[in-house]
Amino acid sequence: MTTLTSATHLPIPTDALCWRRSFPGRPDEAHLVRQFATVLLGDGRLTNDLVQVLAELFANAVRHTNSGRPGGLALVQIWSWPDGAAVSVTDQGGVGHPQPTRPEPLAESGRGLHTVAAYATSWGWHGSTHGRTVTAVFTA
């Protein structure tokens, strides 16, 4: 697992298939995000991990950025190629930036990016307070 500070250097092949869809920035849309990814990725070896990470990235966008405000949107992208896949969520910006935290042992939140790092081969983000994209790459 590699954590990168910039998603601009993540190893996504230029000939990878790519799908994009915007979702309203509401928690109740998470099941549609999962469904979108599952339909596209099928029963592949990495599908469960990819869907879990994508759901976490979407939840983070809704909870921690302007995408979660009324009328907000989050853009979901999924790439697939023979030796791997990647997922990303682009939000509408906000304060701070994506970084793993050290939650208290009994805390009910704060472990999302640790989950991303545990499942993905590498992950990173780029952007600013006006919008950012968090990407996770999975290789076989």
Phi, psi and omega per residue, in radians:
M1 nan 2.336 3.113
T2 -2.214 2.300 3.041
T3 -1.805 2.197 -3.118
L4 -1.969 2.594 3.088
T5 -1.529 -0.236 3.136
S6 -2.313 2.202 3.124
A7 -1.378 -0.053 -3.108
T8 -1.273 -0.226 -3.117
H9 -1.942 0.260 3.141
L10 -1.287 2.494 -3.017
P11 -1.405 1.232 3.047
I12 -1.757 2.052 -3.129
P13 -1.036 2.534 -3.127
T14 -1.171 -0.379 -3.139
D15 -1.712 0.228 3.113
A16 -1.169 2.525 3.005
L17 -1.211 2.503 -3.102
C18 -2.421 2.347 3.070
W19 -2.171 2.512 3.134
R20 -2.350 2.527 3.045
R21 -2.729 2.388 3.052
S22 -1.569 2.500 3.095
F23 -2.233 2.520 3.009
P24 -1.018 2.480 -3.090
G25 -1.401 1.096 3.137
R26 -2.223 2.507 3.131
P27 -0.983 -0.585 -3.106
D28 -1.244 -0.083 3.077
E29 -1.518 -0.168 -3.066
A30 -1.008 -0.661 -3.139
H31 -1.139 -0.563 3.093
L32 -1.264 -0.591 3.059
V33 -1.105 -0.807 3.116
R34 -1.074 -0.757 -3.134
Q35 -1.111 -0.762 3.110
F36 -0.966 -0.858 -3.120
A37 -1.167 -0.740 -3.102
T38 -1.120 -0.731 3.123
V39 -1.106 -0.737 -3.107
L40 -1.255 -0.672 -3.035
L41 -1.583 -0.285 3.100
G42 1.128 -2.572 -3.085
D43 -1.692 0.578 -3.123
G44 -1.104 2.822 -3.096
R45 -1.042 -0.577 -3.074
L46 -1.697 -0.037 -2.973
T47 -0.978 -0.852 -3.097
N48 -1.041 -0.767 3.132
D49 -1.135 -0.758 3.134
L50 -1.075 -0.771 -3.120
V51 -1.143 -0.723 3.113
Q52 -1.070 -0.798 -3.132
V53 -1.172 -0.749 3.121
L54 -1.061 -0.737 3.101
A55 -1.082 -0.670 3.116
E56 -1.160 -0.764 3.126
L57 -1.110 -0.704 3.104
F58 -1.131 -0.785 3.128
A59 -1.047 -0.710 3.114
N60 -1.106 -0.737 3.132
A61 -1.080 -0.741 -3.123
V62 -1.214 -0.679 -3.052
R63 -1.411 -0.624 -2.938
H64 -1.974 0.028 -3.079
T65 -2.327 3.083 3.101
N66 -1.134 -0.254 3.077
S67 -1.071 -0.460 -3.134
G68 -1.476 -0.037 3.101
R69 -1.377 2.813 3.111
P70 -0.917 2.267 -3.123
G71 1.444 -0.019 -3.112
G72 -1.239 2.748 3.124
L73 -2.321 2.736 2.993
A74 -2.324 2.332 3.137
L75 -1.670 2.157 3.120
V76 -1.812 2.344 3.077
Q77 -2.236 2.477 3.123
I78 -2.323 2.256 3.065
W79 -2.016 2.591 3.072
S80 -2.487 2.435 3.077
W81 -2.579 2.933 -3.013
P82 -0.969 -0.611 -3.072
D83 -1.827 0.179 -3.121
G84 3.052 -2.952 -3.134
A85 -2.797 2.923 3.103
A86 -2.598 2.698 3.075
V87 -2.346 2.623 3.053
S88 -2.616 2.759 3.043
V89 -2.302 2.234 3.066
T90 -1.840 2.200 -3.110
D91 -1.846 -3.123 -3.110
Q92 -1.764 0.399 3.034
G93 1.461 3.055 -3.111
G94 2.802 -3.050 3.130
V95 -1.361 2.749 3.116
G96 1.285 -3.003 3.104
H97 -2.625 2.814 -3.086
P98 -1.142 2.090 3.058
Q99 -2.716 2.435 3.115
P100 -1.075 2.521 3.115
T101 -1.943 3.041 3.055
R102 -1.961 1.543 -3.098
P103 -1.292 2.742 3.023
E104 -1.096 2.629 -3.081
P105 -0.936 -0.606 -3.101
L106 -1.756 0.130 3.138
A107 -1.134 2.529 -3.128
E108 -1.569 -0.041 3.116
S109 -2.549 3.062 3.089
G110 1.792 0.094 -3.104
R111 -1.951 0.073 -3.028
G112 -1.004 -0.881 -3.122
L113 -1.258 -0.393 2.999
H114 -1.160 -0.660 3.073
T115 -1.122 -0.799 3.104
V116 -0.992 -0.853 -3.122
A117 -1.113 -0.594 -3.126
A118 -1.229 -0.653 -3.083
Y119 -1.527 -0.665 -3.025
A120 -1.446 2.663 3.018
T121 -1.206 -0.707 3.067
S122 -2.702 2.770 3.084
W123 -2.652 2.784 3.126
G124 -2.975 -3.135 -3.134
W125 -2.591 2.766 2.997
H126 -2.576 2.727 3.137
G127 2.369 -2.775 -3.068
S128 -2.617 -2.945 3.109
T129 -1.175 -0.174 3.138
H130 -1.615 -0.170 3.141
G131 2.755 2.508 3.131
R132 -2.566 2.779 3.109
T133 -2.121 2.255 3.062
V134 -1.935 2.216 -3.059
T135 -2.190 2.442 3.051
A136 -2.168 2.307 -3.107
V137 -1.967 2.438 3.125
F138 -2.196 2.212 3.086
T139 -2.154 2.627 -3.098
A140 -1.273 nan nan
